Amino acid sequence: MPCCKKLLSALLRSVLLVWLSVAAAQAEGISVNKVEVRLGEEGYQLSASYNISLNSVVQQALSRGIPLYFVGEFSITRSRWDWLDNAQQAVSRGIQYYFVDKPKLTHWSWLDAGIFKGEQTVRLSYNVLTRRYRISRGALFQNFESLEEMLNILARQNSAAIPAELMKKDGKYMAAARLRLDITQLPRPLQVNALTGNDWTLDSAWYRWVINPAEITPHIESKAE
């Protein structure tokens, strides 16, 4: 009996260690936290917020002065055949009910008509001399005291304005958002590592959701007098 208890205890410890390692691995990377679409004076705008956690390999490279380029992507499509779109969504919901914790619609994109597609590249860097982090979008940049502050800004992504006339009020559309590390802009030696390992695989994958323009309330920003 004592031998059985020791064996069971050792087995439980092993299972716990495996579970903790899996949980830690899942915590690293990029995942979608929230998505939405807003209607303003310039048209529609898609926005997404992400949970971002860089692993030790990526953090070490950044701390040594290697810049990281992240690409935020958005798209809007409309199914060419509404009846097929409805059938697909029903199948997707059924599959997700049994296998997926968080709603995420899969989509047969080759059947879609493109309405909007846009992306924006963001550069993350660290200055070893000043010990400051910087996030840059084109010619615009902002400095930060900590990595956490910089990642909080990176985590909030917005699309360019989408003209309201591109979407009919009585239509239904599929919106999609994605944030990924662009490994093609890494130094050559790191590109090889990125292609052969998982340390540099930072990609939220496409997150898709259905939007109905008729249900979107216009957002009016208050102007200071």
Phi and psi restraints in degrees (value plus and minus 20) as a CYANA .aco file:
   2 PRO   PHI     -77.5   -37.5
   2 PRO   PSI     -56.2   -16.2
   3 CYS   PHI     -84.7   -44.7
   3 CYS   PSI     -60.1   -20.1
   4 CYS   PHI     -84.5   -44.5
   4 CYS   PSI     -60.6   -20.6
   5 LYS   PHI     -84.7   -44.7
   5 LYS   PSI     -60.9   -20.9
   6 LYS   PHI     -85.3   -45.3
   6 LYS   PSI     -59.9   -19.9
   7 LEU   PHI     -84.9   -44.9
   7 LEU   PSI     -63.1   -23.1
   8 LEU   PHI     -84.7   -44.7
   8 LEU   PSI     -60.7   -20.7
   9 SER   PHI     -83.9   -43.9
   9 SER   PSI     -61.9   -21.9
  10 ALA   PHI     -85.6   -45.6
  10 ALA   PSI     -58.4   -18.4
  11 LEU   PHI     -84.8   -44.8
  11 LEU   PSI     -62.4   -22.4
  12 LEU   PHI     -84.4   -44.4
  12 LEU   PSI     -58.7   -18.7
  13 ARG   PHI     -84.4   -44.4
  13 ARG   PSI     -59.7   -19.7
  14 SER   PHI     -84.7   -44.7
  14 SER   PSI     -63.7   -23.7
  15 VAL   PHI     -82.5   -42.5
  15 VAL   PSI     -61.4   -21.4
  16 LEU   PHI     -84.1   -44.1
  16 LEU   PSI     -61.9   -21.9
  17 LEU   PHI     -84.1   -44.1
  17 LEU   PSI     -61.2   -21.2
  18 VAL   PHI     -83.6   -43.6
  18 VAL   PSI     -64.2   -24.2
  19 TRP   PHI     -82.7   -42.7
  19 TRP   PSI     -62.0   -22.0
  20 LEU   PHI     -85.6   -45.6
  20 LEU   PSI     -58.9   -18.9
  21 SER   PHI     -88.1   -48.1
  21 SER   PSI     -57.9   -17.9
  22 VAL   PHI     -86.5   -46.5
  22 VAL   PSI     -62.5   -22.5
  23 ALA   PHI     -83.1   -43.1
  23 ALA   PSI     -60.4   -20.4
  24 ALA   PHI     -86.0   -46.0
  24 ALA   PSI     -59.8   -19.8
  25 ALA   PHI     -85.2   -45.2
  25 ALA   PSI     -59.8   -19.8
  26 GLN   PHI     -89.2   -49.2
  26 GLN   PSI     -48.3    -8.3
  27 ALA   PHI     -92.2   -52.2
  27 ALA   PSI     -44.1    -4.1
  28 GLU   PHI    -106.8   -66.8
  28 GLU   PSI     124.8   164.8
  29 GLY   PHI      96.6   136.6
  29 GLY   PSI    -174.8  -134.8
  30 ILE   PHI    -148.5  -108.5
  30 ILE   PSI     111.7   151.7
  31 SER   PHI    -159.6  -119.6
  31 SER   PSI     132.6   172.6
  32 VAL   PHI     -97.4   -57.4
  32 VAL   PSI     113.5   153.5
  33 ASN   PHI    -121.2   -81.2
  33 ASN   PSI     -66.0   -26.0
  34 LYS   PHI    -176.4  -136.4
  34 LYS   PSI     123.4   163.4
  35 VAL   PHI    -152.8  -112.8
  35 VAL   PSI     132.8   172.8
  36 GLU   PHI    -182.5  -142.5
  36 GLU   PSI     145.2   185.2
  37 VAL   PHI    -149.5  -109.5
  37 VAL   PSI     116.4   156.4
  38 ARG   PHI    -144.7  -104.7
  38 ARG   PSI     131.1   171.1
  39 LEU   PHI    -135.7   -95.7
  39 LEU   PSI      97.4   137.4
  40 GLY   PHI    -142.7  -102.7
  40 GLY   PSI    -185.7  -145.7
  41 GLU   PHI     -84.8   -44.8
  41 GLU   PSI     -50.7   -10.7
  42 GLU   PHI    -113.0   -73.0
  42 GLU   PSI     -22.2    17.8
  43 GLY   PHI     104.4   144.4
  43 GLY   PSI    -178.8  -138.8
  44 TYR   PHI    -104.4   -64.4
  44 TYR   PSI     134.8   174.8
  45 GLN   PHI    -164.4  -124.4
  45 GLN   PSI     108.1   148.1
  46 LEU   PHI    -110.0   -70.0
  46 LEU   PSI     123.3   163.3
  47 SER   PHI    -159.7  -119.7
  47 SER   PSI     130.6   170.6
  48 ALA   PHI    -166.0  -126.0
  48 ALA   PSI     123.0   163.0
  49 SER   PHI    -138.0   -98.0
  49 SER   PSI     123.7   163.7
  50 TYR   PHI    -145.0  -105.0
  50 TYR   PSI     135.2   175.2
  51 ASN   PHI    -116.2   -76.2
  51 ASN   PSI     100.3   140.3
  52 ILE   PHI    -143.0  -103.0
  52 ILE   PSI     106.6   146.6
  53 SER   PHI    -157.7  -117.7
  53 SER   PSI      93.8   133.8
  54 LEU   PHI    -105.3   -65.3
  54 LEU   PSI     115.5   155.5
  55 ASN   PHI     -95.4   -55.4
  55 ASN   PSI     152.7   192.7
  56 SER   PHI     -83.7   -43.7
  56 SER   PSI     -53.7   -13.7
  57 VAL   PHI     -84.9   -44.9
  57 VAL   PSI     -66.6   -26.6
  58 VAL   PHI     -87.9   -47.9
  58 VAL   PSI     -62.3   -22.3
  59 GLN   PHI     -81.6   -41.6
  59 GLN   PSI     -59.8   -19.8
  60 GLN   PHI     -85.0   -45.0
  60 GLN   PSI     -61.7   -21.7
  61 ALA   PHI     -83.0   -43.0
  61 ALA   PSI     -62.7   -22.7
  62 LEU   PHI     -83.4   -43.4
  62 LEU   PSI     -62.0   -22.0
  63 SER   PHI     -86.9   -46.9
  63 SER   PSI     -38.9     1.1
  64 ARG   PHI    -114.2   -74.2
  64 ARG   PSI     -11.1    28.9
  65 GLY   PHI      75.5   115.5
  65 GLY   PSI     -12.3    27.7
  66 ILE   PHI    -105.1   -65.1
  66 ILE   PSI      99.5   139.5
  67 PRO   PHI     -93.7   -53.7
  67 PRO   PSI     129.1   169.1
  68 LEU   PHI    -137.6   -97.6
  68 LEU   PSI     116.5   156.5
  69 TYR   PHI    -133.8   -93.8
  69 TYR   PSI     100.2   140.2
  70 PHE   PHI    -130.0   -90.0
  70 PHE   PSI     122.2   162.2
  71 VAL   PHI    -136.3   -96.3
  71 VAL   PSI     100.7   140.7
  72 GLY   PHI    -117.6   -77.6
  72 GLY   PSI     107.6   147.6
  73 GLU   PHI    -144.3  -104.3
  73 GLU   PSI     124.9   164.9
  74 PHE   PHI    -158.0  -118.0
  74 PHE   PSI     130.5   170.5
  75 SER   PHI    -174.5  -134.5
  75 SER   PSI     136.1   176.1
  76 ILE   PHI    -154.0  -114.0
  76 ILE   PSI     110.0   150.0
  77 THR   PHI    -151.9  -111.9
  77 THR   PSI     142.4   182.4
  78 ARG   PHI    -150.9  -110.9
  78 ARG   PSI     114.8   154.8
  79 SER   PHI     -85.3   -45.3
  79 SER   PSI     118.5   158.5
  80 ARG   PHI     -92.2   -52.2
  80 ARG   PSI     -44.1    -4.1
  81 TRP   PHI    -150.3  -110.3
  81 TRP   PSI      88.7   128.7
  82 ASP   PHI     -80.1   -40.1
  82 ASP   PSI     -58.1   -18.1
  83 TRP   PHI     -86.0   -46.0
  83 TRP   PSI     -55.3   -15.3
  84 LEU   PHI     -92.2   -52.2
  84 LEU   PSI     -55.6   -15.6
  85 ASP   PHI     -82.4   -42.4
  85 ASP   PSI     -63.4   -23.4
  86 ASN   PHI     -84.0   -44.0
  86 ASN   PSI     -61.0   -21.0
  87 ALA   PHI     -84.9   -44.9
  87 ALA   PSI     -61.3   -21.3
  88 GLN   PHI     -83.6   -43.6
  88 GLN   PSI     -62.1   -22.1
  89 GLN   PHI     -84.8   -44.8
  89 GLN   PSI     -57.6   -17.6
  90 ALA   PHI     -83.3   -43.3
  90 ALA   PSI     -62.9   -22.9
  91 VAL   PHI     -84.8   -44.8
  91 VAL   PSI     -63.3   -23.3
  92 SER   PHI     -81.3   -41.3
  92 SER   PSI     -63.2   -23.2
  93 ARG   PHI     -84.2   -44.2
  93 ARG   PSI     -58.0   -18.0
  94 GLY   PHI     -84.7   -44.7
  94 GLY   PSI     -62.2   -22.2
  95 ILE   PHI     -85.8   -45.8
  95 ILE   PSI     -62.5   -22.5
  96 GLN   PHI     -86.7   -46.7
  96 GLN   PSI     -51.2   -11.2
  97 TYR   PHI     -79.7   -39.7
  97 TYR   PSI     -55.2   -15.2
  98 TYR   PHI    -115.2   -75.2
  98 TYR   PSI     -46.0    -6.0
  99 PHE   PHI    -140.9  -100.9
  99 PHE   PSI     -34.1     5.9
 100 VAL   PHI    -144.9  -104.9
 100 VAL   PSI     113.9   153.9
 101 ASP   PHI     -98.3   -58.3
 101 ASP   PSI     -58.9   -18.9
 102 LYS   PHI    -129.7   -89.7
 102 LYS   PSI     109.7   149.7
 103 PRO   PHI     -78.2   -38.2
 103 PRO   PSI     105.0   145.0
 104 LYS   PHI    -170.9  -130.9
 104 LYS   PSI      87.3   127.3
 105 LEU   PHI     -95.7   -55.7
 105 LEU   PSI     108.6   148.6
 106 THR   PHI    -102.6   -62.6
 106 THR   PSI     139.0   179.0
 107 HIS   PHI    -170.4  -130.4
 107 HIS   PSI     122.2   162.2
 108 TRP   PHI    -107.3   -67.3
 108 TRP   PSI      64.2   104.2
 109 SER   PHI     -83.2   -43.2
 109 SER   PSI     -44.1    -4.1
 110 TRP   PHI     -89.9   -49.9
 110 TRP   PSI     -30.2     9.8
 111 LEU   PHI    -116.9   -76.9
 111 LEU   PSI     -18.5    21.5
 112 ASP   PHI    -115.1   -75.1
 112 ASP   PSI     137.9   177.9
 113 ALA   PHI    -125.5   -85.5
 113 ALA   PSI     104.2   144.2
 114 GLY   PHI     -91.1   -51.1
 114 GLY   PSI     112.2   152.2
 115 ILE   PHI    -127.7   -87.7
 115 ILE   PSI     -63.8   -23.8
 116 PHE   PHI    -172.2  -132.2
 116 PHE   PSI     124.3   164.3
 117 LYS   PHI    -170.7  -130.7
 117 LYS   PSI     108.1   148.1
 118 GLY   PHI    -171.5  -131.5
 118 GLY   PSI     135.5   175.5
 119 GLU   PHI    -168.4  -128.4
 119 GLU   PSI     137.8   177.8
 120 GLN   PHI    -162.2  -122.2
 120 GLN   PSI     111.6   151.6
 121 THR   PHI    -117.2   -77.2
 121 THR   PSI     112.4   152.4
 122 VAL   PHI    -139.5   -99.5
 122 VAL   PSI     112.5   152.5
 123 ARG   PHI    -124.7   -84.7
 123 ARG   PSI     105.4   145.4
 124 LEU   PHI    -127.1   -87.1
 124 LEU   PSI     115.1   155.1
 125 SER   PHI    -168.3  -128.3
 125 SER   PSI     145.8   185.8
 126 TYR   PHI    -156.9  -116.9
 126 TYR   PSI     109.5   149.5
 127 ASN   PHI    -115.4   -75.4
 127 ASN   PSI      93.2   133.2
 128 VAL   PHI     -83.5   -43.5
 128 VAL   PSI     -53.8   -13.8
 129 LEU   PHI     -93.3   -53.3
 129 LEU   PSI     -66.7   -26.7
 130 THR   PHI    -108.5   -68.5
 130 THR   PSI     -32.7     7.3
 131 ARG   PHI      37.6    77.6
 131 ARG   PSI      20.7    60.7
 132 ARG   PHI    -142.0  -102.0
 132 ARG   PSI     125.6   165.6
 133 TYR   PHI    -114.4   -74.4
 133 TYR   PSI     131.6   171.6
 134 ARG   PHI    -158.7  -118.7
 134 ARG   PSI     118.8   158.8
 135 ILE   PHI    -138.8   -98.8
 135 ILE   PSI     110.1   150.1
 136 SER   PHI    -146.2  -106.2
 136 SER   PSI     117.6   157.6
 137 ARG   PHI    -147.0  -107.0
 137 ARG   PSI      80.1   120.1
 138 GLY   PHI      44.7    84.7
 138 GLY   PSI    -146.4  -106.4
 139 ALA   PHI    -105.5   -65.5
 139 ALA   PSI     -28.2    11.8
 140 LEU   PHI    -110.9   -70.9
 140 LEU   PSI     121.7   161.7
 141 PHE   PHI    -170.0  -130.0
 141 PHE   PSI     142.3   182.3
 142 GLN   PHI    -165.7  -125.7
 142 GLN   PSI     116.9   156.9
 143 ASN   PHI    -117.8   -77.8
 143 ASN   PSI     132.2   172.2
 144 PHE   PHI    -159.2  -119.2
 144 PHE   PSI     131.7   171.7
 145 GLU   PHI     -99.5   -59.5
 145 GLU   PSI     -47.6    -7.6
 146 SER   PHI    -155.8  -115.8
 146 SER   PSI     139.5   179.5
 147 LEU   PHI     -84.8   -44.8
 147 LEU   PSI     -59.1   -19.1
 148 GLU   PHI     -79.6   -39.6
 148 GLU   PSI     -63.0   -23.0
 149 GLU   PHI     -82.3   -42.3
 149 GLU   PSI     -60.8   -20.8
 150 MET   PHI     -86.6   -46.6
 150 MET   PSI     -62.5   -22.5
 151 LEU   PHI     -86.9   -46.9
 151 LEU   PSI     -49.9    -9.9
 152 ASN   PHI     -84.4   -44.4
 152 ASN   PSI     -54.2   -14.2
 153 ILE   PHI     -94.7   -54.7
 153 ILE   PSI     -63.6   -23.6
 154 LEU   PHI     -78.9   -38.9
 154 LEU   PSI     -53.4   -13.4
 155 ALA   PHI     -86.8   -46.8
 155 ALA   PSI     -38.7     1.3
 156 ARG   PHI    -123.6   -83.6
 156 ARG   PSI      90.7   130.7
 157 GLN   PHI    -137.4   -97.4
 157 GLN   PSI     118.8   158.8
 158 ASN   PHI    -151.2  -111.2
 158 ASN   PSI     123.8   163.8
 159 SER   PHI    -102.3   -62.3
 159 SER   PSI     149.1   189.1
 160 ALA   PHI     -90.6   -50.6
 160 ALA   PSI     145.2   185.2
 161 ALA   PHI     -85.1   -45.1
 161 ALA   PSI     116.8   156.8
 162 ILE   PHI    -131.1   -91.1
 162 ILE   PSI      95.5   135.5
 163 PRO   PHI     -70.8   -30.8
 163 PRO   PSI     111.1   151.1
 164 ALA   PHI     -80.8   -40.8
 164 ALA   PSI     -49.9    -9.9
 165 GLU   PHI     -90.2   -50.2
 165 GLU   PSI     -30.7     9.3
 166 LEU   PHI     -92.7   -52.7
 166 LEU   PSI     -38.8     1.2
 167 MET   PHI    -143.7  -103.7
 167 MET   PSI     110.5   150.5
 168 LYS   PHI     -98.7   -58.7
 168 LYS   PSI     123.2   163.2
 169 LYS   PHI     -81.0   -41.0
 169 LYS   PSI     -53.6   -13.6
 170 ASP   PHI    -112.9   -72.9
 170 ASP   PSI      -9.4    30.6
 171 GLY   PHI    -119.2   -79.2
 171 GLY   PSI     147.1   187.1
 172 LYS   PHI    -142.3  -102.3
 172 LYS   PSI     118.0   158.0
 173 TYR   PHI    -151.5  -111.5
 173 TYR   PSI     138.3   178.3
 174 MET   PHI    -127.3   -87.3
 174 MET   PSI      94.7   134.7
 175 ALA   PHI    -115.6   -75.6
 175 ALA   PSI     132.1   172.1
 176 ALA   PHI    -164.5  -124.5
 176 ALA   PSI     125.3   165.3
 177 ALA   PHI    -158.5  -118.5
 177 ALA   PSI     128.7   168.7
 178 ARG   PHI    -176.9  -136.9
 178 ARG   PSI     124.4   164.4
 179 LEU   PHI    -153.1  -113.1
 179 LEU   PSI     110.7   150.7
 180 ARG   PHI    -167.2  -127.2
 180 ARG   PSI     135.8   175.8
 181 LEU   PHI    -103.8   -63.8
 181 LEU   PSI     109.6   149.6
 182 ASP   PHI    -107.1   -67.1
 182 ASP   PSI      79.3   119.3
 183 ILE   PHI     -93.1   -53.1
 183 ILE   PSI     -36.2     3.8
 184 THR   PHI     -90.0   -50.0
 184 THR   PSI     -35.9     4.1
 185 GLN   PHI    -120.4   -80.4
 185 GLN   PSI     -12.8    27.2
 186 LEU   PHI     -99.1   -59.1
 186 LEU   PSI     137.5   177.5
 187 PRO   PHI     -76.5   -36.5
 187 PRO   PSI     129.8   169.8
 188 ARG   PHI     -69.3   -29.3
 188 ARG   PSI     -68.9   -28.9
 189 PRO   PHI     -79.1   -39.1
 189 PRO   PSI     -57.8   -17.8
 190 LEU   PHI     -93.2   -53.2
 190 LEU   PSI     -49.2    -9.2
 191 GLN   PHI     -81.9   -41.9
 191 GLN   PSI     -58.6   -18.6
 192 VAL   PHI     -84.0   -44.0
 192 VAL   PSI     -63.6   -23.6
 193 ASN   PHI     -84.2   -44.2
 193 ASN   PSI     -57.7   -17.7
 194 ALA   PHI     -85.6   -45.6
 194 ALA   PSI     -53.5   -13.5
 195 LEU   PHI     -98.5   -58.5
 195 LEU   PSI     -42.8    -2.8
 196 THR   PHI    -126.7   -86.7
 196 THR   PSI     -28.8    11.2
 197 GLY   PHI    -153.2  -113.2
 197 GLY   PSI     158.8   198.8
 198 ASN   PHI    -122.7   -82.7
 198 ASN   PSI     -25.9    14.1
 199 ASP   PHI     -82.0   -42.0
 199 ASP   PSI     -49.7    -9.7
 200 TRP   PHI    -123.1   -83.1
 200 TRP   PSI     -10.6    29.4
 201 THR   PHI    -106.3   -66.3
 201 THR   PSI      65.5   105.5
 202 LEU   PHI    -133.2   -93.2
 202 LEU   PSI      80.1   120.1
 203 ASP   PHI    -173.7  -133.7
 203 ASP   PSI     102.6   142.6
 204 SER   PHI     -92.8   -52.8
 204 SER   PSI     -37.3     2.7
 205 ALA   PHI      47.6    87.6
 205 ALA   PSI     143.6   183.6
 206 TRP   PHI     -89.8   -49.8
 206 TRP   PSI     110.0   150.0
 207 TYR   PHI    -130.3   -90.3
 207 TYR   PSI     102.9   142.9
 208 ARG   PHI    -138.4   -98.4
 208 ARG   PSI     122.6   162.6
 209 TRP   PHI    -169.0  -129.0
 209 TRP   PSI     134.6   174.6
 210 VAL   PHI    -107.9   -67.9
 210 VAL   PSI     116.0   156.0
 211 ILE   PHI    -144.1  -104.1
 211 ILE   PSI     123.4   163.4
 212 ASN   PHI    -142.5  -102.5
 212 ASN   PSI      87.2   127.2
 213 PRO   PHI     -73.4   -33.4
 213 PRO   PSI     -51.2   -11.2
 214 ALA   PHI     -86.8   -46.8
 214 ALA   PSI     -40.5    -0.5
 215 GLU   PHI    -117.5   -77.5
 215 GLU   PSI     -20.5    19.5
 216 ILE   PHI    -111.3   -71.3
 216 ILE   PSI      99.7   139.7
 217 THR   PHI    -102.5   -62.5
 217 THR   PSI     108.5   148.5
 218 PRO   PHI     -77.3   -37.3
 218 PRO   PSI     117.3   157.3
 219 HIS   PHI    -121.1   -81.1
 219 HIS   PSI      97.2   137.2
 220 ILE   PHI    -129.1   -89.1
 220 ILE   PSI      98.3   138.3
 221 GLU   PHI    -101.3   -61.3
 221 GLU   PSI     115.7   155.7
 222 SER   PHI     -95.9   -55.9
 222 SER   PSI     117.1   157.1
 223 LYS   PHI    -125.2   -85.2
 223 LYS   PSI     117.2   157.2
 224 ALA   PHI     -90.6   -50.6
 224 ALA   PSI     117.4   157.4
